[in-house]
Amino acid sequence: MNGSTSMQVIKAQDVLLQDLEGEAVLLNLKNGQYYGLDENSFNMYKILTSASSVQAAYEALIREYEVESNRLRADLDQFLAHLVENGLVVYVSPAA
């Protein structure tokens, strides 16, 4: 994982989220783009945005999914990069 594992991830302010019975749609109000999340990616999103840090999210996900740890790290990094690149989440300092 990159150096931001101690950071917390939250939904960007200009993003609307609609839960569609396990799946989700995110709307970035700044660029007008919609982004769909399937059941697994929405679960990852919920864990990421509710955890105290990226590392805490990783630890929760490794307990939940039967996946090799390096694979999960790579997938989580890629997913986070996509979310950040599209303005859907932002990193913040963890709450004290």
Order of alpha helices (4+ residues) and beta strands (2+ residues): beta-beta-beta-beta-alpha-alpha-alpha-beta
